Amino acid sequence: MLEREKLHLYAITDRHWLNGRTLESQVREVLEGGATMLQLREKALSPEAFLAEAHGIKAVCDEFGVPLIINDNVEVARQLGAGVHLGQSDMALREARRILGTTAVIGVSCKTVELAREAEANGADYLGVGAVFPTSTKTDARELPHETLVAICHAVMIPVVAIGGITLQNARELVGTGIAGVAVISALFGAPSPRAAAQAFRSLDLSL
């Protein structure tokens, strides 16, 4: 079973914020700052380039003892021995589990209690729920009422991570919702110092 603590600060990569730096160096900074899980999210790279980059990122995550999650791509996850995060339009959870095995961490994006319960029943290890705030990362993501986030947290036994537009300033609004942690993209990778931003998130007492 996935420990809730592993979801406390769930970092999701975005090469839009590299500004001349390498993604691997940014990942190292975020992990040095205290990120507890890392999702590699790549939409534009070729399969070969994605796999090559993923190997480097996996080595850094292994160095820090932080689980690596691959967004969408079950085959890359299989080759790396990593976990995977699935959206509702991605590969079916049961098929991903068959390919990756029983020990792989598999997360699923959910927006309703019904989908959350279905994912749990099908063997998801955690849920990603959002967008909890307006976000520029996914322009088609509609903001999810916090009441729905609370209902989902109460409806399942597996841990829930909140995602979408989360910053140091608004993260405190999620106190008491029942989440295990927050998934953060631009507030980490778009920060002048990803390491310092991660440290700041880890120091927040959100009683998650």
LINPETA-V561163 format. One record per run of one state. SS is the DSSP state (~ for helix, > for strand, _ for the rest). FROM is the first residue (numbers start at 1). TO is the last residue. Records with the same first field share a line. If there is no record, write none. Layout:
SS=FROM-TO ; FROM-TO
This chain:
_=1-3 ; 8-8 ; 13-14 ; 18-22 ; 33-36 ; 41-46 ; 65-66 ; 72-73 ; 81-82 ; 87-92 ; 101-105 ; 111-112 ; 122-125 ; 131-145 ; 156-158 ; 164-170 ; 175-180 ; 185-185 ; 190-193 ; 204-208
~=4-7 ; 15-17 ; 23-32 ; 47-64 ; 74-80 ; 93-100 ; 113-121 ; 146-155 ; 171-174 ; 186-189 ; 194-203
>=9-12 ; 37-40 ; 67-71 ; 83-86 ; 106-110 ; 126-130 ; 159-163 ; 181-184
